[in-house]
Structures are given as structure tokens and as C-alpha cells.
Amino acid sequence: MKRLIGILFAVVLLAGLVVSPVVFAADPTIVNTTWDGAGAVTVVGTVKNDAVVNFGAVGGYINGNLNITGNNDNPYNYGVDSVSSYVQSYIQNGYSSFELNRTDAYVPMYGIAGQSVYSYIYADGGSAAMATGSAINYASMVNGTYSKPKTASGFNYEADATSFVLQNYVGNGEAGASTGNWASFSSVGSGTAKINNMTTEASAGQVQLGAGGGCYTNANALLSGTGVWTTSAVGTTQITVPSGGGLVIPGSGFGTVTYTQQIQYSGTNFSIPDFSLKVK
């Protein structure tokens, strides 16, 4: 048996927090971590040279689970293993983040690695939750949540708080870096938010927010209260809004095509039917 995943657990215990890591040192290697209580939990998972997972949650009450699976499969003998990670995180009066970085690829056929996904939730005076994840292989990163567990109300992101933030970013480079194409959404407000973001995809060639992975598009939001909704992207040759076809914004090199949609809303049941983006 091979030990594939090196996991560093840094857990800060406050009143009542229970953290239960379960590690199976097998082929594949599966790491499951659950938590429940008040306090903070941090998990850093390095899967050989294929992927790095970073997760954290802090709050007056936090509950959830994180799975990391290293398949050790080396399909087609390309020298790159498949890796997946999925998280359900619920917080009250706190914040939580999930990041996966793809650190290996089959070059040159599928281009370089460096794809990343980042999700963040925050709530003050209430709660927020996310249910999301990512799978990578020699060719690409796909954040597919079809048939996967969702939040308590059946979404990928939701909040009910006096003040909340829900964010998701996907890019060709490391999260927050200034290289590569990227796309993101952000919902900041007071009240409630319910967001579907079933599939997001990134490869060396393109980024698709809320679309891709061979699935139909399910990227929408239902917002009540007051707040600001933002979708943004930076590309090289074009951005398609929404991803299925519509407005095509051309570019002539990295950073030459940009897109930002910012909507201020106030009231009940404000709907965004399709926020998906395709970035090349």
C-alpha cells in the first residue's frame, strides 16, 4: 500500500469543537475530516506533486466535512494522478474558505498546470454555507457538483445573515495571481442568497464559470434583501456572456479582454437566471 496524501492538521479547539479526521492509507488514499462545534479548523492536504488543498473555517458554530481522494491511477501512463476533493461547510458568525490548486499536468499535449479554484463564505448575524469541490487529472480541472451533496436548502452556496459574502473564483494560474485567464462571482449583502453553480471547468486553454464538464448549465442566483452581485473575468482571446452564447467580447492577448457585471438590488426574490462565463 502507498501513502499518497500528506495531511497537516492544525486545529484550534474552542468550546465544544469536535474534529474527526479519518485516514485510509490505501490505494487510493482517502482522507475524510468532519467537525462540529465552536472554534476553528484548518486542513492542508498535499497529494504527491498533483494537487494542494487548503481549507479553513472559523465561527461561533461550524459544521461540515471535507474529503480528499488521491487515486494513484496514472491513466495512460502520463505520469499524472487523478485527485478529487469535496467540502460541505456551514458557519454561523464566521467565515470559511476552500482552495484546490492543480500542480501537475501532461505537458505539452494539455498545456501547463496551475489551474485553481477558490470559494469563500462569510456571515455576521446569521449563517452561510457552501457545498463544492473539484476533480483534476492529466488534462484539466472540473468542479462538478452534479449528484453531489448540497447545502441544507439544496444549493452550492447560501446565506441568511445581517451581513454576508459568497464568492467563487476559477483560473488558469494560482488563485489571486496576475497570470492566466480567470472568472469569478461575488454576492455581498444583507438578507438571503441561494446560488447554484453546478459545474466550473479550467484547463490551459480556457476557463468556464458555471459551465463545462459535459454538463448542462446550472448557474443562477436568487437574492432577497439588499446587496451587490458581481461577475468578473479576464481573458486572452474572448469572453462569452453567458457561456452558452450571447455577447462575445474579443481580445488580442492576455489581459486585453475583460468583463464585469455589477448589479445592486433591493427587495425580494431578485433572480439572476444565468451568470455563466466562458473565457479563452
ZALUMGU-279355 format. One line per 10 residues: their letters; for each residue x, y, z of N, C-alpha, C. Coordinates in steps of 0.001 Angstrom, whole numbers, plus 500000, padded with zeros to 6 digits. Each point is the difference from the previous one (the first is absolute). Example, Ala and Ser with C-alpha at 12.3 -4.5 7.8 and 13.67 -1.06 7.14 Angstrom:
as) 513190 494310 507800 499110 501190 500000 500900 501200 500000; 499650 501050 499280 500820 501190 500060 499230 501090 500730;
//
This chain:
mkrligilfa) 500839 498810 500000 499161 501190 500000 500881 501249 500000; 499515 501033 499345 500753 501233 499880 499302 501116 500753; 500765 500749 500752 499455 501176 500678 500133 501176 499047; 498878 500444 499445 500042 500997 498939 499872 501420 500483; 499242 500210 501049 499655 501366 500389 500673 500350 501312; 500770 501086 499989 500544 500507 501246 499071 501061 500530; 499398 499781 501156 499017 500921 500563 500565 500614 501268; 500012 501315 500020 500366 500722 501209 498745 500583 500597; 499639 499578 501231 498824 500503 500687 500436 501029 501036; 499484 501199 499879 500212 501021 501021 498627 500381 500523;
vvllaglvvs) 499662 499551 501173 498659 500162 500543 500056 500842 501267; 499257 501096 500013 499861 500830 501183 498705 499626 500686; 500077 499528 501211 498810 499535 500712 499445 501105 500888; 498745 500348 499765 499272 500861 500903 498858 499171 500574; 499066 500638 500651 498962 499255 500721 499236 499076 499068; 500099 498715 500272 499129 499027 499375 500368 499549 498609; 501126 500433 499416 500337 499600 498647 500529 498570 499994; 499403 499166 499157 500431 498617 499855 500447 499799 498559; 501257 499594 499804 500544 499760 498675 500362 498529 499892; 499539 499350 498921 500222 498569 499839 500645 499719 498653;
pvvfaadpti) 501353 499984 499915 500655 499604 498756 500071 498488 499900; 499695 499482 498820 500097 498566 499745 500894 499818 498785; 501086 499272 500139 500963 499811 498923 500092 498515 499670; 499838 499670 498722 500193 498638 499533 501250 499986 499128; 501070 499416 500509 501248 499951 499245 499953 498823 499045; 499211 500150 498942 499799 498923 499053 500189 500540 498593; 499691 499195 499020 500139 500386 498611 498627 499893 499351; 499209 501052 499855 500365 501399 500226 500013 500392 501481; 500543 501176 500264 499989 500546 501345 498826 500959 500141; 499219 499823 501062 498829 500827 500248 500121 500617 501390;
vnttwdgaga) 499843 501289 500073 500018 500706 501274 498657 500688 500192; 499298 499669 501064 498731 500641 500348 500163 500713 501337; 499576 501243 500059 500056 500777 501236 498636 500617 500261; 499493 499856 501215 498732 500617 500388 500227 500858 501233; 499151 501013 500203 500122 500880 501157 498624 500487 500403; 499871 500356 501276 498711 500438 500526 500249 500713 501322; 499635 501275 500084 500162 500730 501246 500397 501440 499769; 500526 500637 501035 500465 501384 499911 501508 500001 499939; 500569 500819 499111 501453 500066 499938 500508 500144 498593; 501108 499323 499710 500660 500130 498703 500607 498673 499599;
vtvvgtvknd) 500014 499752 498706 500653 498814 499456 500726 500385 498720; 501223 499479 499838 500805 500243 498808 500543 498669 499500; 499855 499744 498706 500526 498780 499393 500813 500392 498766; 501225 499503 499934 500843 500157 498815 500335 498608 499498; 499617 499677 498775 500260 498688 499434 500837 500098 498747; 501158 499340 499997 500875 499960 498826 499971 498594 499420; 499527 499858 498784 499870 498700 499354 501165 499835 499030; 501051 499329 500463 501212 499828 499206 500373 501342 499365; 500290 499994 498686 500273 501269 499309 498825 500401 499123; 498814 499419 500283 498849 500196 499126 499078 501131 500426;
avvnfgavgg) 499811 500203 501310 499032 500996 500453 500286 500408 501437; 499540 501201 500338 500042 500502 501371 498619 500529 500353; 499464 499541 501138 498690 500425 500484 500187 500801 501274; 499359 501166 500073 500014 500833 501201 498571 500275 500427; 499694 499713 501259 498659 500258 500519 500100 500607 501385; 499049 500898 500312 499922 500562 501341 498592 500441 500332; 499657 499950 501286 498710 500488 500482 500177 500538 501404; 499367 501131 500273 500032 500633 501315 498605 500535 500277; 499472 499779 501207 498688 500558 500294 499490 499675 501376; 498915 500690 500376 499336 499702 501258 499442 498600 500002;
yingnlnitg) 499616 499515 498813 499647 498596 499814 500381 499613 498580; 500728 498892 499847 500388 499505 498686 499715 498506 499932; 499603 499560 498804 499682 498599 499793 500314 499643 498563; 500522 498789 499767 500226 499615 498622 500890 498799 499847; 500382 499757 498754 500889 498893 499683 500795 500309 498746; 501212 499456 499945 500906 500178 498873 500557 498644 499602; 499909 499694 498714 500570 498770 499462 501126 500333 499035; 501104 499285 500098 501089 500096 499031 500340 498578 499564; 499984 499768 498689 500301 498665 499470 501115 500091 498969; 501080 499275 500247 501070 499844 499021 499891 498618 499380;
nndnpynygv) 499720 499940 498697 499705 498715 499367 501231 499161 499662; 501157 500629 499897 501224 499264 499660 499803 499136 498753; 499312 500546 498985 499610 499192 498853 500889 500151 498777; 500658 501145 499858 500908 500245 498868 499392 499535 498675; 498815 500529 499606 499369 499532 498759 500876 500255 498779; 500004 499031 499094 500767 500047 498752 501512 500127 500223; 500437 499769 501242 501425 500131 500336 500546 501390 499680; 499151 501016 500248 500408 501379 499751 500797 500590 501165; 500103 499268 501098 500770 500492 501135 499247 500988 500865; 498675 500092 499843 499168 500908 500778 498833 499212 500586;
dsvssyvqsy) 499820 500066 501306 498908 499289 500652 498752 500872 500089; 498853 499352 500077 498734 500701 500183 499763 500257 501487; 499459 501170 500316 499760 500420 501379 498637 500668 500067; 499273 499787 501087 498737 500702 500196 499868 500447 501448; 499236 501063 500193 499728 500494 501346 498639 500661 500007; 499223 499749 501058 498662 500570 500111 499764 500440 501436; 499316 501137 500154 499795 500559 501340 498549 500438 500178; 499479 499784 501185 498766 500618 500488 500369 500763 501267; 499767 501296 499996 500391 500830 501132 498867 500949 500369; 499599 499974 501268 498950 500868 500527 500600 500804 501140;
iqngyssfel) 499753 501315 499991 500556 500859 501056 498932 500970 500504; 500067 500292 501280 499207 501067 500600 500963 501030 500573; 499824 501270 499607 500847 501093 500494 501472 499657 499837; 500400 499801 498761 501385 499664 499708 500252 499968 498516; 501031 499234 499594 500341 499903 498588 500624 498644 499713; 500027 499655 498721 500588 498740 499566 500518 500155 498580; 501069 499267 499663 500556 500049 498654 500485 498626 499574; 499949 499767 498694 500462 498750 499394 500781 500354 498747; 501189 499407 499849 500827 500253 498819 500661 498695 499560; 499970 499740 498698 500749 498886 499433 500861 500514 498861;
nrtdayvpmy) 501279 499681 500055 500937 500366 498951 500477 498749 499267; 499859 499992 498694 500489 498895 499153 501467 500263 499675; 500867 499111 500453 501440 500264 499922 500746 499105 499026; 499281 499161 499236 500662 499151 499019 499083 499811 498795; 500593 499772 498832 499240 499823 498758 500851 499211 499013; 499341 499470 498962 500720 499309 498942 500371 501025 498934; 501264 500400 500015 500514 501049 499115 500824 499305 498896; 499938 500447 498735 499324 501221 499542 498578 499789 499489; 499526 498764 499933 498718 499753 499335 498867 500817 500598; 499964 500106 501346 498888 500694 500655 500417 501307 500659;
giagqsvysy) 501197 500467 499724 500438 501266 500564 500449 499864 501442; 500411 501125 500563 500584 499999 501336 498922 499910 501073; 500421 499640 501213 499112 499973 501162 499861 501420 500563; 499450 500109 501201 499825 501302 500633 498559 500417 500132; 499057 499164 499542 498584 500341 500137 499609 499965 501489; 499045 500841 500353 499618 500101 501404 498547 500415 500131; 499422 499626 501138 498652 500411 500340 500004 500438 501451; 499227 501056 500297 499957 500551 501349 498575 500409 500329; 499508 499572 501159 498670 500383 500474 500099 500571 501405; 499161 500995 500288 500043 500684 501292 498582 500351 500420;
iyadggsaam) 499677 499760 501272 498716 500399 500556 500233 500721 501319; 499136 500976 500283 500099 500793 501235 498592 500368 500444; 499772 499985 501307 498693 500423 500522 500181 500664 501350; 499291 501119 500189 499917 500681 501287 498514 500195 500298; 499574 499609 501181 498590 500077 500323 499183 498959 499267; 500560 498819 499837 499293 498940 499296 500941 498913 499549; 499689 499383 498860 500745 498830 499559 500284 500053 498510; 500977 499182 499597 500319 499807 498592 500482 498566 499831; 499897 499478 498773 500396 498626 499737 500465 499863 498563; 500873 499019 499770 500401 499645 498642 500134 498490 499886;
atgsainyas) 499737 499494 498793 500182 498592 499664 500593 499971 498605; 501307 499728 499930 500700 500128 498731 501234 499116 500016; 500653 499885 498867 501193 499172 499940 500599 500008 498619; 501036 499174 499811 500728 500007 498749 500632 498637 499753; 500122 499646 498729 500712 498798 499591 500984 500365 498900; 501223 499490 500094 501022 500306 499008 500585 498708 499442; 500535 500109 498781 500753 498899 499411 501103 500578 499129; 500533 499199 499084 501110 500422 499159 499640 501143 499063; 498676 500234 499775 499587 500955 498975 499395 501283 500539; 499257 499936 501117 499242 501179 500402 499521 499893 501437;
mvngtyskpk) 499297 501044 500414 499332 500068 501296 498504 500190 499745; 499181 499176 500640 498548 500126 499866 499386 500036 501388; 499285 501067 500289 499315 500138 501285 498535 499631 499780; 499734 498704 499973 498664 499512 499698 499271 499578 501259; 498763 500480 500174 499240 499680 501205 498700 499274 499690; 499858 499524 498760 498816 499226 499643 499940 498729 500843; 498869 499734 500626 499746 498833 500867 500814 500023 501286; 500706 501082 500278 500759 500133 501241 499121 500625 501090; 500390 499832 501275 499245 500651 501081 500005 501515 499841; 498926 500629 500425 499865 501452 499909 499840 500592 501403;
tasgfnyead) 499737 501308 500051 499716 500645 501273 498638 499530 500513; 499638 500442 501187 498752 499527 500615 498778 500284 499137; 500030 501096 499245 498864 500354 499142 500153 499512 498571; 501106 499280 499720 500159 499400 498689 500759 500836 498993; 500927 500854 500448 500768 500856 499107 501494 499745 500175; 500801 500686 499182 501451 499948 500162 500505 501049 500980; 499308 501141 500051 500344 501068 500942 498692 500602 500508; 499950 500327 501280 498833 500696 500520 500373 500776 501254; 499194 501019 500303 500219 500816 501188 498672 500555 500480; 499923 500228 501302 498860 500665 500632 500572 500754 501182;
atsfvlqnyv) 500302 501287 499793 500758 500727 501020 499802 501504 499851; 500316 500709 501074 499998 501462 499965 501026 500519 499017; 501133 499307 499920 501049 500334 499036 500630 498702 499512; 500113 499826 498680 500583 498765 499478 500835 500270 498755; 500915 499063 499718 500805 499991 498780 500065 498561 499505; 499713 499791 498701 500145 498711 499342 500822 500230 498738; 501112 499268 499851 500880 500236 498864 500501 498688 499418; 500259 500007 498685 500630 498876 499326 500877 500528 498877; 501219 499443 499904 500992 500410 499000 500551 498755 499325; 500222 500053 498694 500682 498922 499289 500958 500621 498994;
gngeagastg) 501210 499434 499891 500980 500592 499102 501032 499016 499499; 500770 500446 498994 501090 499201 499452 501249 500046 500862; 500167 501093 500760 501166 500138 500860 499602 499772 501442; 500940 500141 500923 499697 499860 501417 498964 501048 500398; 499173 499668 500966 498936 500914 500433 500592 501340 500407; 499493 501053 499405 500453 501342 500337 501201 500463 499212; 500566 499144 499135 501181 500398 499240 499616 500897 498832; 500991 500640 499420 499750 500949 498910 500233 499353 498638; 500149 498687 499948 500206 499317 498727 498877 499016 499756; 499639 499849 498727 498965 499047 499636 498628 500639 499894;
nwasfssvgs) 499094 499288 499332 498613 500437 499907 499255 499601 501266; 499011 500790 500370 499236 499681 501207 498587 500568 499908; 499125 499476 500871 498628 500489 500103 499531 499818 501437; 499042 500830 500435 499544 499915 501384 498602 500581 500147; 499320 499587 501084 498793 500699 500419 500139 500370 501465; 499266 501029 500394 499995 500461 501385 498611 500511 500334; 499475 499553 501138 498708 500480 500494 500224 500555 501400; 499771 501290 500166 500216 500686 501274 498708 500699 500377; 499506 499748 501202 498743 500639 500333 499513 499754 501396; 498718 500350 500202 499292 499785 501255 498658 499370 499653;
gtakinnmtt) 499725 498848 500591 498782 499272 499662 500326 498564 499673; 499497 499518 498850 500237 498612 499619 500546 499915 498583; 500747 498936 499752 500517 499704 498664 500015 498495 499817; 499573 499550 498818 500005 498585 499657 500575 499882 498589; 501140 499309 499886 500753 499993 498747 500280 498577 499545; 499641 499719 498740 500414 498762 499334 501226 500286 499142; 501010 499143 500120 501196 500102 499156 500479 498568 499768; 499226 499257 499200 500160 498551 499951 501348 499563 499443; 500481 500669 498943 501237 499550 499357 500841 501195 499578; 501278 499924 500326 500966 500991 499553 501221 499231 499506;
easagqvqlg) 500684 500513 498990 501086 499240 499387 501171 500922 499671; 501216 499467 500127 501191 500758 499632 501031 499064 499383; 500635 500469 498931 501098 499286 499371 501005 501049 499530; 501068 499542 499356 500970 500964 499486 499395 500863 498901; 498900 499511 499370 499428 500731 498886 498881 500945 500343; 499209 499686 501050 498854 500845 500287 499521 499815 501431; 499141 500926 500417 499331 499950 501301 498512 500154 499746; 499192 499167 500669 498548 500132 499918 499431 500088 501416; 499396 501110 500308 499359 500203 501293 498531 499601 499891; 499571 499041 500809 498614 499570 499983 499618 499159 498808;
agggcytnan) 500982 499479 499268 499727 499198 498810 501172 499063 499767; 499834 499071 499047 501083 499103 499639 499836 498612 500568; 501030 499188 499846 500014 498659 500552 498987 499067 499376; 499480 500335 498812 499026 499147 499347 498609 500055 500595; 499762 500938 500915 498684 500122 500641 499244 501201 499457; 498695 499974 500175 499216 501165 499642 500289 501132 500995; 499720 501217 499595 500292 501155 500842 498944 500162 501085; 500447 500103 501231 499116 500299 501131 500735 501004 500877; 499979 501252 499559 500712 501079 500679 499033 501156 500185; 499373 500065 501167 498988 501025 500222 499965 500376 501474;
allsgtgvwt) 499345 501107 500291 499932 500499 501375 498625 500584 500275; 499553 499834 501253 498768 500609 500484 500353 500775 501264; 499785 501322 499971 500478 500900 501046 498834 500790 500577; 500019 500185 501324 498990 500818 500671 500672 500863 501055; 499503 501237 500136 500601 500947 500921 500655 501116 499220; 501198 500372 500380 500768 501000 499269 501411 499482 499783; 500599 500377 498870 501359 499538 499763 500505 500333 498618; 501170 499420 499692 500651 500205 498705 500442 498645 499460; 499628 499727 498780 500438 498798 499300 501023 500394 498931; 501140 499269 499941 501045 500330 499038 500507 498735 499322;
tsavgttqit) 500082 500010 498678 500741 498992 499253 501100 500714 499238; 501206 499373 499996 501166 500619 499371 500815 498945 499271; 500760 500422 498992 500875 499092 499276 501096 500772 499295; 501130 499328 499798 501102 500514 499189 500425 498890 499057; 500152 500330 498696 500345 498986 499018 501062 500451 499023; 500289 499083 499059 501038 500224 499002 499419 500270 498621; 499082 499148 499556 499456 500151 498640 498519 500361 499974; 499199 499517 501003 498591 500390 500014 499340 499572 501303; 498916 500705 500339 499118 499639 501108 498589 499917 499434; 499318 498886 500275 498626 499808 499535 499057 500113 501187;
vpsggglvip) 499000 500869 499882 499056 500299 501071 498571 499809 499487; 499185 499081 500558 500452 498924 500872 500755 498953 499200; 500430 498938 500664 500907 499050 499358 499375 499301 498804; 498665 499839 500009 499335 499290 498926 499894 500772 498696; 500398 501230 500000 499910 500811 498786 499177 501238 500254; 500444 501106 499506 499349 501276 500242 500978 501084 499615; 500381 500806 500946 501002 501032 499769 501388 499377 499967; 500739 500216 498912 501376 499527 499872 500918 501217 499967; 500857 500099 500997 500910 501137 500118 501384 499543 499555; 500563 500557 498901 501283 499522 499480 501191 500631 500717;
gsgfgtvtyt) 501120 499287 499948 501251 500510 500537 501149 499667 499076; 501180 500534 500304 501164 499805 499126 501256 499646 500789; 499831 499406 501156 501145 499638 500841 499585 500006 501455; 500844 499422 500865 499615 499894 501397 499660 501359 500596; 498877 500041 500696 499586 501213 500685 499324 501023 499124; 499857 499682 498687 499414 500996 499098 498482 499929 499943; 499414 498929 500540 498541 499906 500011 499552 499821 501450; 499148 500901 500444 499515 499975 501378 498487 500158 500010; 499398 499503 501066 498550 500101 500138 499655 500144 501475; 499112 500939 500299 499472 500159 501356 498533 500381 499915;
qqiqysgtnf) 499192 499252 500723 498587 500333 500144 499730 500182 501482; 499522 501178 500374 499704 500280 501409 498550 500479 500111; 499250 499307 500841 498578 500279 500150 499700 500304 501458; 499420 501151 500263 499509 500326 501334 498510 499667 500052; 499594 499335 501051 498607 499582 500092 499430 500336 501373; 498696 500114 500061 499286 500226 501252 498587 499461 499824; 499593 499102 500888 498681 499413 499895 500040 498504 500203; 498961 499307 499559 499901 498560 500193 500070 499273 498669; 500594 498812 500039 500040 499087 498861 500551 500660 498736; 501138 500676 500143 500695 500543 498838 500777 498852 499348;
sipdfslkvk) 499722 499742 498725 500534 498814 499342 501077 500351 498983; 501076 499208 500014 501016 500034 498948 499956 498631 499328; 499393 499890 498812 499717 498679 499431 501202 499258 499449; 501058 500713 499560 501164 499323 499423 501205 500928 500083; 500913 499723 500946 501190 500833 500132 501244 499316 499403; 499827 498914 499248 501137 499233 499498 500835 500806 499003; 501314 499739 499999 500942 500673 499122 500954 498976 499391; 500379 500233 498749 501051 499202 499365 501129 500953 499638; 501210 499681 500466 501134 500902 499828 501122 499257 499276; 500475 500573 498899 501117 499420 499250 501120 501015 499854;
//
